[in-house]
Amino acid sequence: MRLEKLETFVVANPPPRHGGRYFIFLRLTTACGITGVGEIYNATFGPNLCTAMAHDVFERQFAGRDPHHIERLWRQTYGAGFTMRPDVTVMGVLSGLEMACWDIIGKAADQPVYQLLGGKVHDRLRSYTYLYPAEGDVYPDPDEPNVYNDADIAAEAAVRAVEQGFTAVKFDPAGPYTVYDGHQPRLSDLDLSEAYCRQIRSAVGDKADLLFGTHGQFTVSGAKRMARRLEAYDPLWFEEPIPPENPADMAEVARYTAIPVAAGERLCTKHEFARLLEAGAASILQMNLGRVGGLLEAKKIASMAETRQAQIAPHLYCGPVVAAANIQIATCSPNFLILEAIGRFDGPFMDFLTTPISWEAGFVLPPVSPGLGAELNDAVIAAHPYTGKELHLNMVAEPVNP
């Protein structure tokens, strides 16, 4: 079996744009006609540049090779150009190509990927969702009351999620995240964050866990101030309380608070996650399968986490192919905690696939089809090219002022 062709697709995510502005999909085809799909999660460069990088890596490292040789392909790509370090762009490209190889391997063996990575551990996967507006765009007018700035509206959204079957909801009212982080939270940020936890806990009681999301906004002391405000409402986690560069600093926050610290969406490879675990910086690891280095790398990280009594909660703020890969790694990992979902995996987000994700009463059911269980819908992809100039995510470009 030999890899023969790579196709790449940059697609605009239609409103309500849950999961980001665009997705970067790819498809590998072998000389014998087996196809495998992957997704690149990279928010640093424009998506068309990322696809050009994918074609370069494919021609240099993957073309003509056996897709079963995951370790060899991984090391050749990781070590290309004398880098040998967790480069977020290289890892995004490698992740997409690697998961497509696993899709091919699974199809060739007529088995889901999770059966080839240790076998099924979980018959169903607990899931959570962000709190989104009841209807309309995921980016509402920030000057109008909405689910992102009004605790009462957020509590109503949490009740709707619980009524749908979710047993955990995530929200991140802690103020802007900027290129100048970490910063001290403003008093208004502290007040609003506490109000969110208070109102949502009052609305859902013990029917749902509260997942307090941040994006590395704070200094160590600022994160401690925030955690002190939230502890009374017993969140399941405090997500990435400080920027990800220094695990020792995050460990200081983790030691300070009783709220479990979750982190890892911006990290790449087992090496960065090893430092997180060694420092005791997080007990819930949020690797993104489209960035971390692929499925096998994620499995290694999950196994390392087992040795430190840490759990995994795969991150998803990208497209449905990464969602499919997350499901595979969650299914075969004993220390799986919870899966990030985009709502109930319905609506426009899933139109790019011909294969649905099975979601029932708050849980995802692992697929039984071979490979990743995801096939691209070429007609929908062709109808939604991304022509914008903005990146997948944008941070605030100015410092936060009191």
N, C-alpha and C positions, 0 to 999 in steps of 0.2 A: 504494500500500500504506500502510495507516494502523494504528497500534496502538490497540486498542479496549478490552482488558480485562487486568487483573492479578489473578492468584490467588497467595496465599502459604500456605505450609505449614511448621509447626514440628513436627518429628518427633523422638521419643525414639529414640536409638540403642540397640538391645537389646544385652545381654551377648554377647560380651565387651567391647562399647563401644569398639572400636578407632576412633579418629578423633574422640572427644569424646562428651559427654553427649547432645547434640542437634544437628540440622542444620536450617538455614533455607533452604528451597527456594522458588522462585517460578516462575510460568509466565505468559508474555505470549501474548496471542492477537490477531491482526490482524483487521480487518474482513472480510478475504477468507478467514479461517479457518485461517491458518498459525499454529502454536504454536511457542514457543521457551522453553527452560528455563534457569534460572540458580540460583545459590546465593550467599547472603550469608554472609561469614565475619566475625562480630563477636562478641567475647567480653566487651565492655565493659558492655553493657546486657542486660536480659532479652530473650529472643527475640521475645516478643510486641510489645514496644516497637519492636524492629527492623522487624517486619513493618508496624507502623503507620507508621513512617518511610518504608518502601518505598511504601506506598500514597499517602502525601503527595507524595513525589517524583514518582511516576508521574503523579498528577493534575496537578501543576504543570508538569512538564517533558516527559513522554513521551506522554501521552494525545493521540490524534489526529495524532501525528507519524509520519513515515516512519522505520522502523527502520534504513534504510540510512544515515541521517545521524548516524553515530556521533560524529564530531568535534563537531558542533553540539550534540547532546544532552549530550555529555560536558562541554563548556564551559559550557552553560547550568546544569547541575547543580553543577559545580565552583564557579561564580561566584555561585550563588544566595545571597541574603542578605548580599552584600558580604564573603564569607569569603575565597575565592581562596587557600586554603592546604590542605595535606594533612591533612584531618580524617578520622580513622580510621573514624568512624561513617558519615559521608557517603560515603566511598570504599567501604565495605562494601556499602551499599545500591546505589551506582552500579555497582559491579562485577557484582552479581547481575543488574541490569537490562541492563547492557551485554552480558554474555555471552548473555543470552536474545535480545537483538537479533541478535547474530551467528548464533545458532542459526537464527533465522528467515531471515536473509540467506542462509545456506548452504542451507537447504531450498528457498528460492525459486530459487536458482541450481543446485540439484541437485549441490552440491559440498560436501565436507568443509570446515570453516572454514580449515584449514591451507592449502588450495589457494588461498584468497582472501587470504592473508597472506604470499604469497611462494612457496607451493608446497612440496611434500614435499622435505625434505633428508635425513631419516633414515627408513630402511625399518623399523627397530625401535629401541626406546628402552630403554637400560639402566635398571634399577630397583633400589632398595634398600628395606629394611624396617627398622623398629625391631625390637629383640629383645623379643618378647612371651612371657608364660607359655605353657607347652606346651598348657594348656587352662584353661578357667575365665575369671574376670573379669580385665579389664585392670588393675583396682585391687585387688591381693591385700593381705592383712594385712601392714602394714609391719613388724610385730614378728616375722614368720616369714621364714625364708630364702626368697628368691624371685629372679627374674631381674633385679630392680631393685637388689638390695642384696648379692648374692652372686656373686662373679666366676666361680666354678666353674659355677654354674647358668647364668649368662650365656654362658659358653663352650659349654656343651651346646646352648643355644638357637642359637648362631651356627653350630654344626656342622649342626643341623637345617636352618637357612636355606640353607646352602651345598648341602646334599644336595637341597634343592628347586630349586636353580638360581641363587640369588642370588649375586652377586659383590661385594656390599657390604652391610654391616650397620651400624646406628646404635644407640648406647646413650648414656645420660647419667647416670653414677653420681656426678656431682661435687657432690652435696649439694643442699639445698633451694634453691629460688629464691623470693625474698621481695619484698615491697613496699619493703623497705629496701635492696635491692641497688644498687650492687655492694658486696661484702664480701670479706674475705680468706678463702681456703679454709682450713678446719681441717686439721690434720695428718691426721686420719682421712679427710677428703675426698681429700687428695692421695694417700694410701696406697691407698685403694679404687680411685680412678681409674687409678692406675698398675697395680694388680692386674688390673683389667678389661682394659686394653690388653695386658698381658703374657699373661694366660690365654687371651684370645680369639685373639691373634696365634699363640700356641703351638698352639691347637686347629685354626685354619683355614690356617695357613701363608700362602702367597702366593695362595690360592684366592679371597680376598675382601679388599677394602679395609675399613679401620676408619674409621667416621665418628664422631668424638667430639662428642656433643651437649652443649651447655650452653644456658642460657636467660638470658644476660646476668648471671650471678651475681656476677662478680668486679670488683674494682678493677683498674686497669691493672697494678699490681705483683703482685696476686694472680693475674691471668691469666698473667703471665710465669712465676710459680712453677709454675703448673699445666702450662704448655706445656713447660717444661724437663723435667718428669717424663715427658711423653708422647712426646717426639721420638724416642726410641730405637725406638719401635714403628711409626714412619712412618705415622701416620694420614693419610687423604686430606684431612680437614679438621678444624679446630677451630672449632666453630659458636658464633657470637655470644658471644665470650668476656666482653664487658662489656655493660652496658646500651646501648641503641641511640641515645641522645640525641646523643652527641658523636662524630662520625666521626673527628675528629683523635685522640681518645684510643684508639679502636680501631686506628687506623693505627699508633700506637706499638707495640701488641701485634703487629700484622702484620709490622712491621719487625724485631721481636725474634726471631720464631720462624720456622723453616723449614717449619712446618706451614701449609698454606694456610688462611686465615681465610674462613669462609662466614658470610653474614649476610643479613638482609633480610625475614624472615617478619613482622616488626612494622612494616615501612615501607610508606608509601603514595606512589604517583605517581613519575614520572620525576624530580621535583625532589629528593626525599629520596635516591633512588638515585644521582643525579648527585653529591650531596655525598659519598656513600660512595666513589664512584669517584674523584672529584677528590682526596680525602684519601689514596687508596691504602689504604683501611681493609679491603677485602675483595676477593678475586679470584674468589670464587664467590658469585653472587647468588641468593638464595632467595625470590623474590617469590611471594606467594600470590595466585592469580588471583581469589579471592573477596574480596580486601581491597585489592589494589594499585591498582585502578582499571579492571580488566577486561583483555580480550585485546589490544586495540590499544595500551593503555598498557604492557602487558607486552612487546609486540613492540618498542616504542620503547626500553624499558629494555634489552632484549637487544641491540639495535643499538648503544646507547651503550656497553654492556659490550664489544662487539667492538672498539671503538676503544682500549680499555685492556687488551686481552688477558685479559679476564675472561670467565668462563663462567656459565651459568645452571643451577640445579638447583631447579625449582619445588617449593615447600613444600606439604605436605598434612597438616594435622591438622584435617580437617573432612570433608565428605561427598563422595559419588561424582560429583556434578555438577562441583564444582571439580576433581576428579580428571580428568574428561573434558576440561575446559578446559585444564588443565595439559598433557594429552597433545597437544592441538592446537598450543599454543605451542611445545612441545618439538619437535614434528615439523618445524616450519618455521623453526627457529632454528639457524643454522650452529654457534653456540657453545654448544649444549646439552651438558651433561655427564652428568647422571643425574637420574632421576625418583624422587621419594618415592612409595612405594606403601604401601598398607595390606595387609600380607601379600601374598598372590597375587591380590588383588582378588576374593575369594570370601567366602562366609559371609554373615552378617546385614548387613554393611556394604553389600553390593551388592543386597540385596532391595528397596531403594527404587527401583531402576531395572528396567525391563523389558528393557533392553539391556545385555549383559555387556561388561566390558572384557577384551580378549584378552591374556592373560599366558602366556608360554611360556618356560620355562627361564631365568628371570631377566630377560626382556625383555617390554615391552609392545609390541603390534603396533598401529600407528595404524589407526583405523577407516576404512572406505571409504564409509560411509553419509553422507548430507548433514547439514550442521549440525555440532553437537557430537558426534553419535552417542550421545546420552543421552535417554531418555524416562522420565518418572516413572511409577511403579507406584502408581496412585491407591488401589487396595485395600489395599496394604501400608501406605501412608502413613496412611490413615484408621484402620488398626488400631493405630497407634503414636503417638498424640498425646503431646506432652511436657507434663506437668503439674507438673514439679518447679519449685523456686525457685532452684536453684543455677545459676551461670553455666557456660558451656561449659568454661572452665578456671578454676582457683583458684590463687592464689599464697599462700604462707605469710604470715600476718599479723604474725608476730613476728620480731624481728631474730635473726640467726644468732649463737649464742654459742659460744665455744671449747669 
